Amino acid sequence: MSISQSDFERAEDYIAGRLSAGEKAQFERELTSNGELSREVTRLKAMQSGLRRMNYRDEIAARHAELLLRGDIKPTHTEMGKVVPFGSTRPMWQYLAIAASVLLILGFGWFFMQDRFMAPSPADIAARYMEPDLRLDPTTRDGEPLLTAPGPDQVSRLQAIARDTSAIRAGFTLLQKNEPAQAIALLQPARNCPLPDWQANARYLLALGYLQTGQVDLAKAELGTLRKTTYFGNQAEQLLHELSASQP
């Protein structure tokens, strides 16, 4: 499992103290449940501490050299009798620090290049299509009554529409909360709603739920049905095209 670029940026802001009090509290709650994010914060803190120590030692070395030049302190003599000012030779820790910095820069470069050029996951694609135009008024459509012809089944049809309306709205909310398993269970029966546009809403949201769980083939099946209808046909076509382009 890896963290997203937005999580990485929030971790940087957290370490640098740029988060508001509310954002900081929310982020710290996430750290208790997201092990990968917590480990990344620990790594960033260690890096920050190391850089501070490096800067401090460099400042001390520069100050020591300045005092030597001014004659305020006596120079250190080697066994050969040569004057070797403090800091004029590079200790091993500095070489190690430079090597670590190079590796760190390469690592950051790889992270951002990977984030930029890696194909989006099915869940990432679903997130961009998570705001469908839900038309779920159980009494009217385009100003006209949904059910005008009297019949013995009218009451049961209205009850089914009301039930499916609640299921679709609840499924949509669950998907927004990234709880696709529960959403899928609610949306599957709603595909059999008496109203075609209700069916389309259920199928479209169901496809997004399948993408959130990585079930791409099931999502494509729902989208393949939708692309032939006037309801969410354009969105289904775009989603199918993007899924095909993102898969090898």
SELOSE-191881 format. One record per residue (C-alpha): y negated, z, x negated; residue in three letters; residue number from 1. Coordinates in steps of 0.02 Angstrom, whole numbers. Layout:
BEGIN
Y Z X ALA NUM
...
***
This chain:
BEGIN
0 0 0 MET 1
-177 -39 -64 SER 2
-351 11 -8 ILE 3
-477 -111 62 SER 4
-637 -161 -26 GLN 5
-740 -63 102 SER 6
-637 94 64 ASP 7
-662 66 -122 PHE 8
-850 50 -97 GLU 9
-854 207 10 ARG 10
-758 298 -128 ALA 11
-891 244 -253 GLU 12
-1030 303 -136 ASP 13
-938 468 -113 TYR 14
-923 498 -300 ILE 15
-1106 449 -326 ALA 16
-1166 563 -184 GLY 17
-1237 421 -81 ARG 18
-1150 466 83 LEU 19
-1237 562 220 SER 20
-1170 732 270 ALA 21
-1078 658 419 GLY 22
-1008 512 319 GLU 23
-952 632 182 LYS 24
-862 745 306 ALA 25
-776 595 388 GLN 26
-725 525 218 PHE 27
-654 692 160 GLU 28
-549 701 319 ARG 29
-480 528 278 GLU 30
-436 587 103 LEU 31
-316 716 175 THR 32
-217 583 268 SER 33
-233 432 151 ASN 34
-141 465 -12 GLY 35
-189 300 -92 GLU 36
-374 328 -56 LEU 37
-363 506 -122 SER 38
-284 446 -284 ARG 39
-419 314 -304 GLU 40
-555 447 -285 VAL 41
-467 554 -417 THR 42
-464 404 -536 ARG 43
-649 369 -506 LEU 44
-694 551 -538 LYS 45
-596 548 -702 ALA 46
-685 388 -754 MET 47
-855 462 -711 GLN 48
-816 620 -810 SER 49
-759 518 -960 GLY 50
-916 411 -958 LEU 51
-1025 566 -950 ARG 52
-936 640 -1102 ARG 53
-958 477 -1196 MET 54
-1144 471 -1157 ASN 55
-1165 653 -1207 TYR 56
-1078 628 -1375 ARG 57
-1180 471 -1410 ASP 58
-1340 567 -1374 GLU 59
-1286 708 -1491 ILE 60
-1245 582 -1629 ALA 61
-1413 495 -1607 ALA 62
-1506 661 -1613 ARG 63
-1411 714 -1769 HIS 64
-1454 551 -1856 ALA 65
-1637 573 -1809 GLU 66
-1641 747 -1884 LEU 67
-1560 681 -2043 LEU 68
-1692 545 -2062 LEU 69
-1831 671 -2037 ARG 70
-1753 787 -2165 GLY 71
-1741 930 -2042 ASP 72
-1556 956 -2084 ILE 73
-1454 928 -2241 LYS 74
-1332 781 -2246 PRO 75
-1144 802 -2261 THR 76
-1067 748 -2428 HIS 77
-896 669 -2446 THR 78
-777 703 -2590 GLU 79
-846 546 -2677 MET 80
-1021 616 -2670 GLY 81
-1086 490 -2543 LYS 82
-1195 545 -2400 VAL 83
-1111 512 -2234 VAL 84
-1226 554 -2087 PRO 85
-1142 628 -1935 PHE 86
-1091 489 -1817 GLY 87
-1099 349 -1946 SER 88
-911 329 -1941 THR 89
-829 293 -1775 ARG 90
-696 423 -1728 PRO 91
-533 371 -1648 MET 92
-585 434 -1476 TRP 93
-726 305 -1472 GLN 94
-604 163 -1505 TYR 95
-493 228 -1368 LEU 96
-642 242 -1251 ALA 97
-694 63 -1287 ILE 98
-518 0 -1256 ALA 99
-510 99 -1094 ALA 100
-678 26 -1040 SER 101
-618 -151 -1071 VAL 102
-460 -119 -970 LEU 103
-565 -41 -833 LEU 104
-679 -192 -823 ILE 105
-530 -309 -818 LEU 106
-451 -202 -682 GLY 107
-608 -206 -575 PHE 108
-620 -393 -601 GLY 109
-441 -416 -545 TRP 110
-470 -305 -392 PHE 111
-621 -403 -330 PHE 112
-546 -573 -372 MET 113
-388 -525 -279 GLN 114
-488 -465 -129 ASP 115
-590 -625 -129 ARG 116
-453 -753 -149 PHE 117
-299 -669 -75 MET 118
-249 -740 94 ALA 119
-294 -622 236 PRO 120
-154 -521 315 SER 121
-106 -546 498 PRO 122
-190 -379 538 ALA 123
-351 -438 453 ASP 124
-349 -597 557 ILE 125
-319 -498 717 ALA 126
-469 -386 679 ALA 127
-586 -536 681 ARG 128
-526 -587 854 TYR 129
-527 -412 930 MET 130
-667 -444 1056 GLU 131
-596 -558 1191 PRO 132
-694 -596 1350 ASP 133
-598 -486 1471 LEU 134
-622 -537 1653 ARG 135
-542 -397 1747 LEU 136
-631 -374 1914 ASP 137
-488 -338 2037 PRO 138
-588 -390 2191 THR 139
-687 -547 2151 THR 140
-686 -695 2032 ARG 141
-834 -813 2017 ASP 142
-907 -738 2174 GLY 143
-754 -777 2280 GLU 144
-619 -656 2343 PRO 145
-461 -659 2239 LEU 146
-344 -645 2388 LEU 147
-404 -725 2548 THR 148
-245 -780 2634 ALA 149
-170 -640 2740 PRO 150
12 -601 2713 GLY 151
137 -458 2708 PRO 152
136 -459 2517 ASP 153
-53 -445 2500 GLN 154
-51 -256 2480 VAL 155
84 -260 2347 SER 156
-8 -399 2255 ARG 157
-169 -298 2254 LEU 158
-73 -148 2191 GLN 159
3 -253 2052 ALA 160
-168 -319 2004 ILE 161
-241 -144 1997 ALA 162
-94 -83 1892 ARG 163
-106 -229 1772 ASP 164
-295 -209 1760 THR 165
-273 -30 1701 SER 166
-136 -82 1580 ALA 167
-241 -220 1502 ILE 168
-394 -110 1483 ARG 169
-289 30 1407 ALA 170
-201 -93 1292 GLY 171
-368 -162 1232 PHE 172
-429 15 1193 THR 173
-269 56 1098 LEU 174
-284 -102 993 LEU 175
-462 -55 948 GLN 176
-394 114 889 LYS 177
-261 23 787 ASN 178
-118 89 893 GLU 179
-26 -75 927 PRO 180
146 -5 970 ALA 181
83 84 1125 GLN 182
-29 -63 1170 ALA 183
117 -185 1162 ILE 184
221 -78 1279 ALA 185
80 -81 1408 LEU 186
35 -264 1390 LEU 187
209 -342 1401 GLN 188
233 -308 1589 PRO 189
53 -363 1625 ALA 190
100 -542 1576 ARG 191
181 -555 1749 ASN 192
20 -514 1844 CYS 193
-7 -622 2002 PRO 194
-170 -689 1929 LEU 195
-165 -821 1790 PRO 196
-320 -757 1700 ASP 197
-248 -580 1702 TRP 198
-90 -651 1623 GLN 199
-196 -737 1491 ALA 200
-289 -578 1448 ASN 201
-124 -486 1428 ALA 202
-47 -623 1320 ARG 203
-200 -637 1209 TYR 204
-209 -450 1178 LEU 205
-21 -445 1155 LEU 206
-35 -578 1019 ALA 207
-164 -472 929 LEU 208
-49 -321 943 GLY 209
94 -420 867 TYR 210
-20 -472 724 LEU 211
-69 -292 693 GLN 212
115 -249 673 THR 213
153 -403 567 GLY 214
260 -489 701 GLN 215
184 -659 671 VAL 216
319 -762 758 ASP 217
300 -662 920 LEU 218
111 -681 909 ALA 219
128 -869 886 LYS 220
240 -879 1039 ALA 221
107 -796 1149 GLU 222
-31 -902 1073 LEU 223
72 -1060 1098 GLY 224
78 -1022 1285 THR 225
-108 -984 1291 LEU 226
-165 -1142 1202 ARG 227
-104 -1244 1352 LYS 228
-214 -1150 1475 THR 229
-401 -1140 1511 THR 230
-398 -953 1477 TYR 231
-423 -909 1293 PHE 232
-360 -1082 1247 GLY 233
-492 -1107 1113 ASN 234
-463 -936 1036 GLN 235
-275 -966 1035 ALA 236
-298 -1134 950 GLU 237
-410 -1059 815 GLN 238
-292 -914 786 LEU 239
-141 -1026 767 LEU 240
-235 -1136 644 HIS 241
-289 -986 540 GLU 242
-115 -912 540 LEU 243
-41 -1076 479 SER 244
-172 -1088 342 ALA 245
-143 -909 283 SER 246
45 -924 267 GLN 247
133 -1012 122 PRO 248
***
